[in-house]
Amino acid sequence: MAGESGTERPFILVSNDDGVYSPGLLALKQALAEVGDVVVLAPDRNRTAAGHSKTMHKPLRVQQVTLADESEAYAGSGSPSDCVALALLGLFKRTPELVVSGINLGANMGHDLIYSGTVSAAMEAVIFGVPGIAVSLDTHAPPNPEAWTAAARFAAHLARQVLDQGLPPSVVLNVNVPNVPAGQIRGVEVTRLGQRVYRDALIERFDPRGRPYYWIGGEVPGGEPHDGTDIGAVDHGMISITPVHLDLTEYRFMDPLRGWNLTLDGVTSNGTSPRGGETVHHE
């Protein structure tokens, strides 16, 4: 497919979960054009909260589209991680050297990362051994146009750093930017994930035939703005960068777990649990 210049500039893939026509994606693409050759492959519609889903049981389609600045892009029928996988599996003549996902409308902090299609797109790159950055703006309302610009410029600056210095294996950078103009951002902080507070609510409605259907609604998530966390940094007007490792193992619990009564049979023949905490191995 088209979309590559054939030069020695870094080849950067831009994707997202808000859809290929998102203004945040356009701002990101334009800023990254100063860093390298950019190709856009993003979902053909909004895939917010798609998580790290992959399409395995139906074909994927890709079509060429035109963005608001009249530049060429590609829209995929699958999830954000599908779009990244297509690019890294050889859809284009060049393999991307960096994947940047965003700019998402709405922060992705704390437990949001489990649901986020924006972060999952960057994680898919890391699974392929390609550096990944996810960038989100802390608002669900139409943002300040200058905030798009500030977030995009910082993403381009960070992309240069990643291309120059690299990232450790299995690490993705998750970036959250306050919804303010550049002059009002108070700095940049390297953070850990914070504690999200969800206020989800089940909304029941009825269709014209009287059959119930449901929405998962509720207020916008909150969070505990503790020092050192992504939520705390953004709450204090700072850009948050969280290095996230794809190894989800809780190593501190491995030894306590080994002390449980873990047997292949589960219970003894007389219906009581075995004692002693020894793991039984069956030949």
PyRosetta script that sets phi, psi and omega in degrees:
from pyrosetta import init, pose_from_sequence

init()
pose = pose_from_sequence("MAGESGTERPFILVSNDDGVYSPGLLALKQALAEVGDVVVLAPDRNRTAAGHSKTMHKPLRVQQVTLADESEAYAGSGSPSDCVALALLGLFKRTPELVVSGINLGANMGHDLIYSGTVSAAMEAVIFGVPGIAVSLDTHAPPNPEAWTAAARFAAHLARQVLDQGLPPSVVLNVNVPNVPAGQIRGVEVTRLGQRVYRDALIERFDPRGRPYYWIGGEVPGGEPHDGTDIGAVDHGMISITPVHLDLTEYRFMDPLRGWNLTLDGVTSNGTSPRGGETVHHE")
pose.set_psi(1, 164.2)
pose.set_omega(1, -179.8)
pose.set_phi(2, -79.1)
pose.set_psi(2, 178.1)
pose.set_omega(2, 174.4)
pose.set_phi(3, 117.1)
pose.set_psi(3, 3.1)
pose.set_omega(3, -179.7)
pose.set_phi(4, -119.3)
pose.set_psi(4, 141.4)
pose.set_omega(4, -177.0)
pose.set_phi(5, -91.9)
pose.set_psi(5, -18.0)
pose.set_omega(5, -179.2)
pose.set_phi(6, 78.7)
pose.set_psi(6, 8.7)
pose.set_omega(6, 179.4)
pose.set_phi(7, -88.1)
pose.set_psi(7, 179.6)
pose.set_omega(7, 179.9)
pose.set_phi(8, -91.7)
pose.set_psi(8, 3.9)
pose.set_omega(8, 176.5)
pose.set_phi(9, -65.7)
pose.set_psi(9, 152.2)
pose.set_omega(9, 177.7)
pose.set_phi(10, -56.9)
pose.set_psi(10, 142.3)
pose.set_omega(10, 179.2)
pose.set_phi(11, -100.6)
pose.set_psi(11, 117.5)
pose.set_omega(11, -171.6)
pose.set_phi(12, -118.2)
pose.set_psi(12, 129.8)
pose.set_omega(12, 174.6)
pose.set_phi(13, -97.3)
pose.set_psi(13, 132.7)
pose.set_omega(13, 174.3)
pose.set_phi(14, -112.4)
pose.set_psi(14, 130.2)
pose.set_omega(14, 176.0)
pose.set_phi(15, -141.1)
pose.set_psi(15, -177.2)
pose.set_omega(15, 178.3)
pose.set_phi(16, -169.3)
pose.set_psi(16, -171.7)
pose.set_omega(16, 170.9)
pose.set_phi(17, -122.0)
pose.set_psi(17, -3.4)
pose.set_omega(17, 178.0)
pose.set_phi(18, -82.9)
pose.set_psi(18, -8.7)
pose.set_omega(18, -179.9)
pose.set_phi(19, 106.9)
pose.set_psi(19, 154.6)
pose.set_omega(19, -170.9)
pose.set_phi(20, -64.0)
pose.set_psi(20, -23.8)
pose.set_omega(20, -177.8)
pose.set_phi(21, -95.1)
pose.set_psi(21, 11.7)
pose.set_omega(21, 179.4)
pose.set_phi(22, -64.1)
pose.set_psi(22, 135.5)
pose.set_omega(22, 176.7)
pose.set_phi(23, -63.5)
pose.set_psi(23, -27.9)
pose.set_omega(23, 177.1)
pose.set_phi(24, -66.8)
pose.set_psi(24, -38.5)
pose.set_omega(24, 176.8)
pose.set_phi(25, -64.5)
pose.set_psi(25, -41.8)
pose.set_omega(25, -179.8)
pose.set_phi(26, -62.8)
pose.set_psi(26, -44.6)
pose.set_omega(26, 179.0)
pose.set_phi(27, -61.6)
pose.set_psi(27, -40.3)
pose.set_omega(27, 179.6)
pose.set_phi(28, -66.0)
pose.set_psi(28, -44.7)
pose.set_omega(28, -179.6)
pose.set_phi(29, -60.9)
pose.set_psi(29, -43.1)
pose.set_omega(29, -178.3)
pose.set_phi(30, -66.3)
pose.set_psi(30, -38.4)
pose.set_omega(30, 178.9)
pose.set_phi(31, -69.3)
pose.set_psi(31, -40.4)
pose.set_omega(31, -178.6)
pose.set_phi(32, -71.5)
pose.set_psi(32, -17.9)
pose.set_omega(32, 177.3)
pose.set_phi(33, -62.7)
pose.set_psi(33, -20.0)
pose.set_omega(33, 175.6)
pose.set_phi(34, -79.8)
pose.set_psi(34, -12.6)
pose.set_omega(34, -176.0)
pose.set_phi(35, -101.4)
pose.set_psi(35, -37.0)
pose.set_omega(35, -177.0)
pose.set_phi(36, -166.5)
pose.set_psi(36, -170.4)
pose.set_omega(36, 175.3)
pose.set_phi(37, -83.0)
pose.set_psi(37, 123.7)
pose.set_omega(37, -171.8)
pose.set_phi(38, -110.8)
pose.set_psi(38, 134.3)
pose.set_omega(38, 169.6)
pose.set_phi(39, -122.8)
pose.set_psi(39, 140.5)
pose.set_omega(39, -180.0)
pose.set_phi(40, -108.8)
pose.set_psi(40, 124.8)
pose.set_omega(40, 170.4)
pose.set_phi(41, -138.2)
pose.set_psi(41, 109.0)
pose.set_omega(41, -173.8)
pose.set_phi(42, -138.2)
pose.set_psi(42, 163.6)
pose.set_omega(42, 179.8)
pose.set_phi(43, -57.6)
pose.set_psi(43, 147.2)
pose.set_omega(43, -178.2)
pose.set_phi(44, -76.6)
pose.set_psi(44, -5.3)
pose.set_omega(44, 176.3)
pose.set_phi(45, -152.5)
pose.set_psi(45, 173.5)
pose.set_omega(45, -177.6)
pose.set_phi(46, -64.2)
pose.set_psi(46, 126.1)
pose.set_omega(46, 179.1)
pose.set_phi(47, -122.5)
pose.set_psi(47, 33.4)
pose.set_omega(47, -179.6)
pose.set_phi(48, -54.1)
pose.set_psi(48, 138.0)
pose.set_omega(48, 179.4)
pose.set_phi(49, 62.8)
pose.set_psi(49, 28.2)
pose.set_omega(49, 177.9)
pose.set_phi(50, -71.7)
pose.set_psi(50, -16.7)
pose.set_omega(50, -177.2)
pose.set_phi(51, 64.1)
pose.set_psi(51, -160.6)
pose.set_omega(51, -178.6)
pose.set_phi(52, -96.1)
pose.set_psi(52, 60.3)
pose.set_omega(52, -179.3)
pose.set_phi(53, -88.1)
pose.set_psi(53, 149.6)
pose.set_omega(53, 176.7)
pose.set_phi(54, -131.5)
pose.set_psi(54, 142.6)
pose.set_omega(54, -179.1)
pose.set_phi(55, -91.0)
pose.set_psi(55, 116.1)
pose.set_omega(55, -175.0)
pose.set_phi(56, -119.3)
pose.set_psi(56, -15.8)
pose.set_omega(56, -170.0)
pose.set_phi(57, -119.7)
pose.set_psi(57, 15.3)
pose.set_omega(57, 173.2)
pose.set_phi(58, -155.4)
pose.set_psi(58, 158.0)
pose.set_omega(58, -176.7)
pose.set_phi(59, -70.4)
pose.set_psi(59, 153.5)
pose.set_omega(59, 174.1)
pose.set_phi(60, -104.1)
pose.set_psi(60, 141.2)
pose.set_omega(60, 179.5)
pose.set_phi(61, -121.0)
pose.set_psi(61, 146.3)
pose.set_omega(61, 178.7)
pose.set_phi(62, -130.7)
pose.set_psi(62, 130.2)
pose.set_omega(62, 177.5)
pose.set_phi(63, -128.8)
pose.set_psi(63, 147.7)
pose.set_omega(63, 177.5)
pose.set_phi(64, -77.3)
pose.set_psi(64, 137.1)
pose.set_omega(64, 179.5)
pose.set_phi(65, -133.5)
pose.set_psi(65, 171.0)
pose.set_omega(65, 178.6)
pose.set_phi(66, -119.8)
pose.set_psi(66, 128.0)
pose.set_omega(66, -179.7)
pose.set_phi(67, -83.0)
pose.set_psi(67, 176.3)
pose.set_omega(67, -175.2)
pose.set_phi(68, -63.2)
pose.set_psi(68, -25.5)
pose.set_omega(68, 177.9)
pose.set_phi(69, -91.5)
pose.set_psi(69, 12.8)
pose.set_omega(69, 177.6)
pose.set_phi(70, 70.9)
pose.set_psi(70, 15.4)
pose.set_omega(70, 176.2)
pose.set_phi(71, -86.9)
pose.set_psi(71, 162.1)
pose.set_omega(71, -177.8)
pose.set_phi(72, -84.5)
pose.set_psi(72, 141.2)
pose.set_omega(72, 175.3)
pose.set_phi(73, -148.8)
pose.set_psi(73, 175.5)
pose.set_omega(73, 179.8)
pose.set_phi(74, -129.2)
pose.set_psi(74, 138.0)
pose.set_omega(74, 179.7)
pose.set_phi(75, -113.2)
pose.set_psi(75, 128.0)
pose.set_omega(75, 180.0)
pose.set_phi(76, -105.7)
pose.set_psi(76, 150.4)
pose.set_omega(76, -178.0)
pose.set_phi(77, -81.7)
pose.set_psi(77, -9.1)
pose.set_omega(77, -175.3)
pose.set_phi(78, -100.1)
pose.set_psi(78, -159.6)
pose.set_omega(78, -177.5)
pose.set_phi(79, -79.8)
pose.set_psi(79, 171.8)
pose.set_omega(79, 174.8)
pose.set_phi(80, -56.6)
pose.set_psi(80, -43.7)
pose.set_omega(80, 179.8)
pose.set_phi(81, -67.6)
pose.set_psi(81, -31.5)
pose.set_omega(81, 173.7)
pose.set_phi(82, -59.8)
pose.set_psi(82, -45.3)
pose.set_omega(82, -177.4)
pose.set_phi(83, -61.5)
pose.set_psi(83, -43.8)
pose.set_omega(83, 179.5)
pose.set_phi(84, -66.1)
pose.set_psi(84, -42.9)
pose.set_omega(84, 180.0)
pose.set_phi(85, -60.8)
pose.set_psi(85, -41.6)
pose.set_omega(85, 178.9)
pose.set_phi(86, -57.7)
pose.set_psi(86, -44.8)
pose.set_omega(86, -179.0)
pose.set_phi(87, -66.1)
pose.set_psi(87, -40.6)
pose.set_omega(87, -175.8)
pose.set_phi(88, -80.2)
pose.set_psi(88, -15.4)
pose.set_omega(88, 177.0)
pose.set_phi(89, -91.3)
pose.set_psi(89, 0.6)
pose.set_omega(89, 172.1)
pose.set_phi(90, 115.8)
pose.set_psi(90, 17.3)
pose.set_omega(90, 179.0)
pose.set_phi(91, -61.1)
pose.set_psi(91, -35.1)
pose.set_omega(91, 179.2)
pose.set_phi(92, -105.0)
pose.set_psi(92, 162.2)
pose.set_omega(92, -178.3)
pose.set_phi(93, -66.8)
pose.set_psi(93, -27.9)
pose.set_omega(93, 177.7)
pose.set_phi(94, -109.6)
pose.set_psi(94, 148.6)
pose.set_omega(94, 175.7)
pose.set_phi(95, -92.7)
pose.set_psi(95, 127.9)
pose.set_omega(95, 179.7)
pose.set_phi(96, -57.6)
pose.set_psi(96, 140.7)
pose.set_omega(96, 176.5)
pose.set_phi(97, -95.2)
pose.set_psi(97, -10.6)
pose.set_omega(97, 179.5)
pose.set_phi(98, -156.3)
pose.set_psi(98, 140.5)
pose.set_omega(98, 174.1)
pose.set_phi(99, -118.6)
pose.set_psi(99, 127.3)
pose.set_omega(99, 176.3)
pose.set_phi(100, -121.4)
pose.set_psi(100, 125.2)
pose.set_omega(100, -175.8)
pose.set_phi(101, -111.6)
pose.set_psi(101, 131.9)
pose.set_omega(101, 179.3)
pose.set_phi(102, 137.0)
pose.set_psi(102, -156.1)
pose.set_omega(102, -9.8)
pose.set_phi(103, -77.4)
pose.set_psi(103, 122.7)
pose.set_omega(103, -174.7)
pose.set_phi(104, -75.8)
pose.set_psi(104, 142.3)
pose.set_omega(104, 173.4)
pose.set_phi(105, -84.7)
pose.set_psi(105, 99.2)
pose.set_omega(105, -174.9)
pose.set_phi(106, 118.7)
pose.set_psi(106, 134.7)
pose.set_omega(106, -178.7)
pose.set_phi(107, -66.4)
pose.set_psi(107, 153.2)
pose.set_omega(107, 171.9)
pose.set_phi(108, -125.0)
pose.set_psi(108, 93.9)
pose.set_omega(108, -174.6)
pose.set_phi(109, -133.0)
pose.set_psi(109, 155.8)
pose.set_omega(109, 176.9)
pose.set_phi(110, 57.3)
pose.set_psi(110, -133.0)
pose.set_omega(110, -177.7)
pose.set_phi(111, -67.6)
pose.set_psi(111, -10.7)
pose.set_omega(111, 176.8)
pose.set_phi(112, -54.5)
pose.set_psi(112, -29.7)
pose.set_omega(112, -174.7)
pose.set_phi(113, -61.6)
pose.set_psi(113, -25.5)
pose.set_omega(113, 178.9)
pose.set_phi(114, -67.5)
pose.set_psi(114, -33.3)
pose.set_omega(114, -176.0)
pose.set_phi(115, -95.3)
pose.set_psi(115, -23.4)
pose.set_omega(115, -164.6)
pose.set_phi(116, -69.1)
pose.set_psi(116, 122.4)
pose.set_omega(116, 170.6)
pose.set_phi(117, -71.9)
pose.set_psi(117, -30.8)
pose.set_omega(117, 177.7)
pose.set_phi(118, -60.5)
pose.set_psi(118, -50.3)
pose.set_omega(118, -179.5)
pose.set_phi(119, -69.5)
pose.set_psi(119, -36.2)
pose.set_omega(119, -179.8)
pose.set_phi(120, -62.7)
pose.set_psi(120, -34.9)
pose.set_omega(120, 177.1)
pose.set_phi(121, -62.2)
pose.set_psi(121, -43.1)
pose.set_omega(121, 177.7)
pose.set_phi(122, -68.2)
pose.set_psi(122, -36.9)
pose.set_omega(122, 177.8)
pose.set_phi(123, -65.2)
pose.set_psi(123, -36.6)
pose.set_omega(123, 178.3)
pose.set_phi(124, -60.6)
pose.set_psi(124, -39.1)
pose.set_omega(124, 176.9)
pose.set_phi(125, -61.0)
pose.set_psi(125, -45.4)
pose.set_omega(125, -178.2)
pose.set_phi(126, -63.3)
pose.set_psi(126, -36.1)
pose.set_omega(126, 176.5)
pose.set_phi(127, -60.1)
pose.set_psi(127, -33.7)
pose.set_omega(127, 178.1)
pose.set_phi(128, -83.0)
pose.set_psi(128, -1.0)
pose.set_omega(128, -179.2)
pose.set_phi(129, 85.3)
pose.set_psi(129, 16.5)
pose.set_omega(129, 179.6)
pose.set_phi(130, -110.2)
pose.set_psi(130, 134.7)
pose.set_omega(130, 179.7)
pose.set_phi(131, -57.9)
pose.set_psi(131, 141.6)
pose.set_omega(131, -179.4)
pose.set_phi(132, -132.1)
pose.set_psi(132, 138.4)
pose.set_omega(132, 176.9)
pose.set_phi(133, -127.6)
pose.set_psi(133, 134.0)
pose.set_omega(133, 172.7)
pose.set_phi(134, -113.6)
pose.set_psi(134, 134.4)
pose.set_omega(134, -176.2)
pose.set_phi(135, -128.6)
pose.set_psi(135, 129.7)
pose.set_omega(135, -179.0)
pose.set_phi(136, -134.8)
pose.set_psi(136, 150.9)
pose.set_omega(136, 179.2)
pose.set_phi(137, -110.0)
pose.set_psi(137, 134.3)
pose.set_omega(137, -171.4)
pose.set_phi(138, -80.8)
pose.set_psi(138, 67.7)
pose.set_omega(138, 172.5)
pose.set_phi(139, -163.1)
pose.set_psi(139, 146.7)
pose.set_omega(139, 172.8)
pose.set_phi(140, -107.7)
pose.set_psi(140, -7.7)
pose.set_omega(140, 175.3)
pose.set_phi(141, -89.7)
pose.set_psi(141, 165.6)
pose.set_omega(141, 174.5)
pose.set_phi(142, -52.6)
pose.set_psi(142, 121.9)
pose.set_omega(142, -172.0)
pose.set_phi(143, -79.3)
pose.set_psi(143, 163.2)
pose.set_omega(143, 169.4)
pose.set_phi(144, -60.5)
pose.set_psi(144, 123.0)
pose.set_omega(144, -179.0)
pose.set_phi(145, -54.0)
pose.set_psi(145, -34.0)
pose.set_omega(145, 179.0)
pose.set_phi(146, -68.4)
pose.set_psi(146, -24.8)
pose.set_omega(146, 178.0)
pose.set_phi(147, -70.6)
pose.set_psi(147, -38.9)
pose.set_omega(147, 173.7)
pose.set_phi(148, -55.2)
pose.set_psi(148, -47.8)
pose.set_omega(148, -177.0)
pose.set_phi(149, -62.3)
pose.set_psi(149, -44.5)
pose.set_omega(149, -179.8)
pose.set_phi(150, -61.9)
pose.set_psi(150, -44.6)
pose.set_omega(150, -179.7)
pose.set_phi(151, -64.5)
pose.set_psi(151, -40.8)
pose.set_omega(151, -178.8)
pose.set_phi(152, -67.6)
pose.set_psi(152, -41.0)
pose.set_omega(152, 179.3)
pose.set_phi(153, -65.2)
pose.set_psi(153, -39.5)
pose.set_omega(153, 178.0)
pose.set_phi(154, -67.5)
pose.set_psi(154, -39.7)
pose.set_omega(154, 177.8)
pose.set_phi(155, -59.2)
pose.set_psi(155, -40.6)
pose.set_omega(155, 178.3)
pose.set_phi(156, -65.9)
pose.set_psi(156, -40.8)
pose.set_omega(156, 176.8)
pose.set_phi(157, -61.3)
pose.set_psi(157, -45.2)
pose.set_omega(157, 179.6)
pose.set_phi(158, -66.5)
pose.set_psi(158, -37.1)
pose.set_omega(158, 178.5)
pose.set_phi(159, -60.0)
pose.set_psi(159, -41.2)
pose.set_omega(159, 177.1)
pose.set_phi(160, -59.6)
pose.set_psi(160, -42.6)
pose.set_omega(160, -179.9)
pose.set_phi(161, -63.6)
pose.set_psi(161, -43.0)
pose.set_omega(161, -179.3)
pose.set_phi(162, -65.9)
pose.set_psi(162, -43.1)
pose.set_omega(162, 179.0)
pose.set_phi(163, -64.2)
pose.set_psi(163, -32.5)
pose.set_omega(163, -178.8)
pose.set_phi(164, -80.4)
pose.set_psi(164, -40.5)
pose.set_omega(164, -171.4)
pose.set_phi(165, -107.3)
pose.set_psi(165, -18.6)
pose.set_omega(165, -178.7)
pose.set_phi(166, 76.4)
pose.set_psi(166, 176.1)
pose.set_omega(166, 176.5)
pose.set_phi(167, -128.3)
pose.set_psi(167, 153.3)
pose.set_omega(167, 174.6)
pose.set_phi(168, -62.9)
pose.set_psi(168, 157.1)
pose.set_omega(168, 177.4)
pose.set_phi(169, -58.1)
pose.set_psi(169, 140.8)
pose.set_omega(169, 174.6)
pose.set_phi(170, 66.2)
pose.set_psi(170, 21.7)
pose.set_omega(170, 178.6)
pose.set_phi(171, -114.5)
pose.set_psi(171, 130.1)
pose.set_omega(171, 174.2)
pose.set_phi(172, -115.6)
pose.set_psi(172, 145.2)
pose.set_omega(172, 177.3)
pose.set_phi(173, -97.1)
pose.set_psi(173, 122.5)
pose.set_omega(173, 178.7)
pose.set_phi(174, -106.9)
pose.set_psi(174, 117.0)
pose.set_omega(174, -172.6)
pose.set_phi(175, -114.0)
pose.set_psi(175, 132.2)
pose.set_omega(175, 174.8)
pose.set_phi(176, -126.9)
pose.set_psi(176, 133.4)
pose.set_omega(176, -172.2)
pose.set_phi(177, -120.9)
pose.set_psi(177, 133.2)
pose.set_omega(177, 175.8)
pose.set_phi(178, -62.3)
pose.set_psi(178, 151.5)
pose.set_omega(178, -179.3)
pose.set_phi(179, -85.8)
pose.set_psi(179, 66.1)
pose.set_omega(179, -179.8)
pose.set_phi(180, -141.3)
pose.set_psi(180, 159.4)
pose.set_omega(180, 174.6)
pose.set_phi(181, -62.3)
pose.set_psi(181, 161.0)
pose.set_omega(181, -175.8)
pose.set_phi(182, -55.3)
pose.set_psi(182, -38.9)
pose.set_omega(182, -177.1)
pose.set_phi(183, -66.4)
pose.set_psi(183, -14.8)
pose.set_omega(183, -179.2)
pose.set_phi(184, -101.6)
pose.set_psi(184, -3.3)
pose.set_omega(184, 176.9)
pose.set_phi(185, -77.0)
pose.set_psi(185, 129.9)
pose.set_omega(185, -170.8)
pose.set_phi(186, -88.5)
pose.set_psi(186, -7.7)
pose.set_omega(186, 179.5)
pose.set_phi(187, 151.6)
pose.set_psi(187, -168.9)
pose.set_omega(187, -179.3)
pose.set_phi(188, -127.5)
pose.set_psi(188, 134.7)
pose.set_omega(188, -179.3)
pose.set_phi(189, -131.1)
pose.set_psi(189, 133.8)
pose.set_omega(189, 171.7)
pose.set_phi(190, -83.7)
pose.set_psi(190, 125.9)
pose.set_omega(190, -167.8)
pose.set_phi(191, -130.1)
pose.set_psi(191, 170.4)
pose.set_omega(191, 167.1)
pose.set_phi(192, -103.7)
pose.set_psi(192, 168.0)
pose.set_omega(192, 177.6)
pose.set_phi(193, -69.7)
pose.set_psi(193, 139.9)
pose.set_omega(193, 178.7)
pose.set_phi(194, -95.4)
pose.set_psi(194, -170.8)
pose.set_omega(194, -177.8)
pose.set_phi(195, -105.7)
pose.set_psi(195, 109.3)
pose.set_omega(195, 176.5)
pose.set_phi(196, -75.0)
pose.set_psi(196, 150.8)
pose.set_omega(196, 173.1)
pose.set_phi(197, -122.7)
pose.set_psi(197, 112.6)
pose.set_omega(197, -179.0)
pose.set_phi(198, -96.8)
pose.set_psi(198, 143.7)
pose.set_omega(198, 179.2)
pose.set_phi(199, -123.9)
pose.set_psi(199, 45.9)
pose.set_omega(199, -178.5)
pose.set_phi(200, -65.9)
pose.set_psi(200, 150.2)
pose.set_omega(200, 177.9)
pose.set_phi(201, -141.5)
pose.set_psi(201, 143.7)
pose.set_omega(201, 177.1)
pose.set_phi(202, -88.9)
pose.set_psi(202, 122.5)
pose.set_omega(202, -179.9)
pose.set_phi(203, -111.0)
pose.set_psi(203, 119.8)
pose.set_omega(203, 179.4)
pose.set_phi(204, -102.1)
pose.set_psi(204, 132.0)
pose.set_omega(204, 176.2)
pose.set_phi(205, -134.2)
pose.set_psi(205, 175.1)
pose.set_omega(205, -177.5)
pose.set_phi(206, -131.1)
pose.set_psi(206, 138.1)
pose.set_omega(206, 178.2)
pose.set_phi(207, -80.4)
pose.set_psi(207, 174.3)
pose.set_omega(207, -177.3)
pose.set_phi(208, -57.3)
pose.set_psi(208, -20.0)
pose.set_omega(208, 178.5)
pose.set_phi(209, -95.1)
pose.set_psi(209, 8.3)
pose.set_omega(209, 176.7)
pose.set_phi(210, 83.1)
pose.set_psi(210, 8.4)
pose.set_omega(210, -179.8)
pose.set_phi(211, -88.0)
pose.set_psi(211, 136.1)
pose.set_omega(211, -177.4)
pose.set_phi(212, -74.8)
pose.set_psi(212, 147.5)
pose.set_omega(212, 167.4)
pose.set_phi(213, -140.5)
pose.set_psi(213, 167.7)
pose.set_omega(213, -167.8)
pose.set_phi(214, -134.4)
pose.set_psi(214, 144.8)
pose.set_omega(214, 168.3)
pose.set_phi(215, -117.1)
pose.set_psi(215, 141.7)
pose.set_omega(215, 166.9)
pose.set_phi(216, -94.4)
pose.set_psi(216, 104.9)
pose.set_omega(216, -176.1)
pose.set_phi(217, -115.5)
pose.set_psi(217, -152.2)
pose.set_omega(217, -179.6)
pose.set_phi(218, 120.2)
pose.set_psi(218, 178.6)
pose.set_omega(218, -178.7)
pose.set_phi(219, -77.0)
pose.set_psi(219, 164.8)
pose.set_omega(219, 175.1)
pose.set_phi(220, -61.7)
pose.set_psi(220, 138.2)
pose.set_omega(220, -178.4)
pose.set_phi(221, -58.3)
pose.set_psi(221, 147.5)
pose.set_omega(221, 173.7)
pose.set_phi(222, -107.3)
pose.set_psi(222, -154.4)
pose.set_omega(222, 179.4)
pose.set_phi(223, 176.2)
pose.set_psi(223, 164.2)
pose.set_omega(223, 178.3)
pose.set_phi(224, -91.5)
pose.set_psi(224, 113.1)
pose.set_omega(224, -174.4)
pose.set_phi(225, -81.7)
pose.set_psi(225, 58.1)
pose.set_omega(225, -178.7)
pose.set_phi(226, -72.8)
pose.set_psi(226, 149.0)
pose.set_omega(226, 177.1)
pose.set_phi(227, -60.1)
pose.set_psi(227, 139.7)
pose.set_omega(227, 177.9)
pose.set_phi(228, 88.7)
pose.set_psi(228, -6.6)
pose.set_omega(228, -179.5)
pose.set_phi(229, -101.1)
pose.set_psi(229, 162.7)
pose.set_omega(229, 176.6)
pose.set_phi(230, -61.9)
pose.set_psi(230, -41.3)
pose.set_omega(230, 179.9)
pose.set_phi(231, -63.9)
pose.set_psi(231, -42.6)
pose.set_omega(231, 179.0)
pose.set_phi(232, -64.3)
pose.set_psi(232, -42.0)
pose.set_omega(232, -178.7)
pose.set_phi(233, -62.9)
pose.set_psi(233, -48.9)
pose.set_omega(233, -178.6)
pose.set_phi(234, -65.3)
pose.set_psi(234, -38.5)
pose.set_omega(234, 178.1)
pose.set_phi(235, -60.2)
pose.set_psi(235, -29.1)
pose.set_omega(235, 178.9)
pose.set_phi(236, -95.2)
pose.set_psi(236, 16.0)
pose.set_omega(236, 174.4)
pose.set_phi(237, 79.5)
pose.set_psi(237, 22.0)
pose.set_omega(237, -178.5)
pose.set_phi(238, -113.1)
pose.set_psi(238, 152.3)
pose.set_omega(238, 172.0)
pose.set_phi(239, -75.4)
pose.set_psi(239, 131.6)
pose.set_omega(239, 178.6)
pose.set_phi(240, -103.9)
pose.set_psi(240, 132.8)
pose.set_omega(240, 171.5)
pose.set_phi(241, -122.1)
pose.set_psi(241, 118.9)
pose.set_omega(241, 179.0)
pose.set_phi(242, -115.5)
pose.set_psi(242, 118.2)
pose.set_omega(242, 173.1)
pose.set_phi(243, -77.6)
pose.set_psi(243, 118.0)
pose.set_omega(243, -175.9)
pose.set_phi(244, -110.3)
pose.set_psi(244, 129.3)
pose.set_omega(244, -179.5)
pose.set_phi(245, -99.4)
pose.set_psi(245, 137.4)
pose.set_omega(245, -177.5)
pose.set_phi(246, -75.9)
pose.set_psi(246, -12.5)
pose.set_omega(246, 174.8)
pose.set_phi(247, -77.1)
pose.set_psi(247, 106.0)
pose.set_omega(247, -176.0)
pose.set_phi(248, -90.2)
pose.set_psi(248, 7.6)
pose.set_omega(248, -177.8)
pose.set_phi(249, -61.9)
pose.set_psi(249, 133.5)
pose.set_omega(249, 171.6)
pose.set_phi(250, -93.5)
pose.set_psi(250, 89.3)
pose.set_omega(250, -173.7)
pose.set_phi(251, -62.5)
pose.set_psi(251, -31.1)
pose.set_omega(251, -177.8)
pose.set_phi(252, -66.4)
pose.set_psi(252, -21.9)
pose.set_omega(252, -178.0)
pose.set_phi(253, -96.2)
pose.set_psi(253, -2.4)
pose.set_omega(253, -176.4)
pose.set_phi(254, -65.2)
pose.set_psi(254, -47.1)
pose.set_omega(254, 180.0)
pose.set_phi(255, -66.3)
pose.set_psi(255, -46.0)
pose.set_omega(255, 174.9)
pose.set_phi(256, -57.5)
pose.set_psi(256, -38.1)
pose.set_omega(256, 179.8)
pose.set_phi(257, -65.2)
pose.set_psi(257, -35.6)
pose.set_omega(257, 177.5)
pose.set_phi(258, -63.5)
pose.set_psi(258, -21.8)
pose.set_omega(258, 178.9)
pose.set_phi(259, -81.9)
pose.set_psi(259, -5.6)
pose.set_omega(259, 177.5)
pose.set_phi(260, -72.3)
pose.set_psi(260, 166.2)
pose.set_omega(260, 174.6)
pose.set_phi(261, -80.3)
pose.set_psi(261, 77.6)
pose.set_omega(261, -176.9)
pose.set_phi(262, -97.9)
pose.set_psi(262, 103.3)
pose.set_omega(262, 178.3)
pose.set_phi(263, -125.4)
pose.set_psi(263, 158.5)
pose.set_omega(263, 179.8)
pose.set_phi(264, -69.1)
pose.set_psi(264, -34.3)
pose.set_omega(264, -178.2)
pose.set_phi(265, -81.6)
pose.set_psi(265, -24.1)
pose.set_omega(265, 179.1)
pose.set_phi(266, 86.9)
pose.set_psi(266, -51.0)
pose.set_omega(266, 177.8)
pose.set_phi(267, -136.8)
pose.set_psi(267, 159.1)
pose.set_omega(267, 177.5)
pose.set_phi(268, -78.8)
pose.set_psi(268, 171.8)
pose.set_omega(268, -175.2)
pose.set_phi(269, -64.5)
pose.set_psi(269, -23.9)
pose.set_omega(269, 179.9)
pose.set_phi(270, -92.7)
pose.set_psi(270, 9.5)
pose.set_omega(270, 173.7)
pose.set_phi(271, 87.7)
pose.set_psi(271, 4.7)
pose.set_omega(271, 178.3)
pose.set_phi(272, -105.1)
pose.set_psi(272, 152.8)
pose.set_omega(272, 179.7)
pose.set_phi(273, -73.6)
pose.set_psi(273, 139.5)
pose.set_omega(273, 176.5)
pose.set_phi(274, -68.0)
pose.set_psi(274, 157.1)
pose.set_omega(274, -178.6)
pose.set_phi(275, -113.1)
pose.set_psi(275, 167.7)
pose.set_omega(275, 172.8)
pose.set_phi(276, 102.7)
pose.set_psi(276, -15.1)
pose.set_omega(276, 175.2)
pose.set_phi(277, 69.3)
pose.set_psi(277, 17.7)
pose.set_omega(277, -179.0)
pose.set_phi(278, -92.6)
pose.set_psi(278, 139.3)
pose.set_omega(278, 176.1)
pose.set_phi(279, -81.3)
pose.set_psi(279, 128.4)
pose.set_omega(279, -179.3)
pose.set_phi(280, -91.9)
pose.set_psi(280, 125.5)
pose.set_omega(280, 179.5)
pose.set_phi(281, -105.7)
pose.set_psi(281, 129.4)
pose.set_omega(281, 179.4)
pose.set_phi(282, -102.8)
pose.set_psi(282, 129.0)
pose.set_omega(282, 178.0)
pose.set_phi(283, -77.0)
pose.dump_pdb("model.pdb")
